[in-house]
Amino acid sequence: MPNNDKLKTDKFNTCVMLFAEKIRRLREEKKLLQRQLAAALEIDTPMYSRIERGDRSAKREQVIILARLLNVNKEELLTLWLADRVIAEVCEEKKIAKNALEIVKQNI
């Protein structure tokens, strides 16, 4: 029986990670250390590192905190975070992904 946590991690590894790239770039621009952001999120540094590498998805609450700490628009960061979650779900189904996304677009 496959480990669901491992499957979720694998999904995040195989696709482009817009959110992860953005928070890494912003952190580096602000000359902050990963351990500083990890402490603010109340997680350990290795966990934060996995989020920044795209190996693990951040929680919504963490995204909001990061937006404040990195002085970036909350909606922008949440949008990238959600886009990554969608990409992670559909990237392995490229043949049908566009059609599925069109259906979603028509229904939201």
C-alpha positions as CSV (number, residue, x, y, z in Angstrom):
1,M,0.0,0.0,0.0
2,P,1.6,3.3,-1.0
3,N,2.3,6.0,1.6
4,N,0.1,9.0,0.8
5,D,2.5,11.5,2.3
6,K,5.2,10.2,-0.1
7,L,2.9,10.5,-3.0
8,K,2.1,14.1,-2.2
9,T,5.8,14.9,-1.8
10,D,6.5,13.2,-5.2
11,K,3.8,15.3,-6.9
12,F,5.4,18.5,-5.6
13,N,8.9,17.4,-6.8
14,T,7.9,16.7,-10.4
15,C,6.4,20.0,-11.4
16,V,7.3,23.7,-11.6
17,M,7.1,25.3,-8.1
18,L,6.1,28.9,-8.5
19,F,5.5,29.6,-4.8
20,A,8.8,27.9,-3.7
21,E,10.8,29.9,-6.2
22,K,9.2,33.1,-5.2
23,I,9.7,32.8,-1.4
24,R,13.3,31.7,-1.9
25,R,14.0,34.7,-4.1
26,L,12.3,37.1,-1.7
27,R,14.1,35.7,1.3
28,E,17.5,36.0,-0.5
29,E,16.7,39.6,-1.6
30,K,15.8,40.5,2.0
31,K,19.0,38.7,3.3
32,L,17.0,36.6,5.7
33,L,18.0,33.1,6.8
34,Q,15.8,30.1,6.4
35,R,16.0,29.5,10.2
36,Q,14.6,33.0,10.8
37,L,11.5,32.3,8.6
38,A,11.2,28.8,10.1
39,A,11.2,30.2,13.6
40,A,8.4,32.7,12.6
41,L,6.4,29.8,11.2
42,E,7.1,27.7,14.3
43,I,8.6,24.9,12.3
44,D,12.1,23.5,12.1
45,T,14.6,24.7,9.5
46,P,14.7,21.4,7.6
47,M,10.9,21.6,7.2
48,Y,11.1,25.2,5.9
49,S,13.9,24.2,3.5
50,R,11.6,21.5,2.1
51,I,8.9,24.1,1.5
52,E,11.3,26.4,-0.2
53,R,12.7,23.6,-2.4
54,G,9.1,22.6,-3.4
55,D,9.4,19.2,-1.7
56,R,6.5,20.0,0.7
57,S,3.5,22.3,0.4
58,A,3.1,25.1,2.9
59,K,-0.1,25.4,4.8
60,R,-2.4,28.3,3.9
61,E,-1.8,30.0,7.3
62,Q,2.0,29.7,6.7
63,V,1.6,31.4,3.3
64,I,-0.1,34.4,5.0
65,I,2.6,34.7,7.6
66,L,5.3,34.5,4.9
67,A,3.6,37.3,2.9
68,R,3.8,39.5,5.9
69,L,7.4,38.6,6.8
70,L,8.6,39.0,3.2
71,N,6.5,42.2,2.6
72,V,4.7,40.8,-0.4
73,N,1.0,41.0,-1.3
74,K,-0.9,38.2,0.4
75,E,-3.1,37.6,-2.6
76,E,-0.1,37.2,-4.9
77,L,1.6,34.7,-2.7
78,L,-1.7,32.8,-2.1
79,T,-2.3,32.7,-5.8
80,L,1.1,31.2,-6.5
81,W,0.6,28.7,-3.6
82,L,-2.8,27.6,-5.0
83,A,-1.4,27.4,-8.6
84,D,1.3,25.1,-7.4
85,R,-1.3,22.9,-5.7
86,V,-3.3,22.7,-9.0
87,I,-0.2,22.1,-11.0
88,A,0.8,19.3,-8.7
89,E,-2.5,17.6,-9.2
90,V,-2.7,17.9,-13.0
91,C,0.9,17.8,-14.2
92,E,1.0,14.1,-14.6
93,E,-2.3,14.1,-16.6
94,K,-1.2,16.5,-19.3
95,K,-3.4,15.0,-22.0
96,I,-6.6,15.8,-20.1
97,A,-5.4,18.6,-17.8
98,K,-6.3,21.5,-20.1
99,N,-9.8,20.2,-20.6
100,A,-10.3,19.6,-16.9
101,L,-9.0,23.1,-16.1
102,E,-11.4,24.6,-18.7
103,I,-14.3,22.8,-16.9
104,V,-13.1,24.1,-13.6
105,K,-12.8,27.7,-15.0
106,Q,-16.4,27.5,-16.3
107,N,-17.6,26.4,-12.9
108,I,-15.9,28.8,-10.5
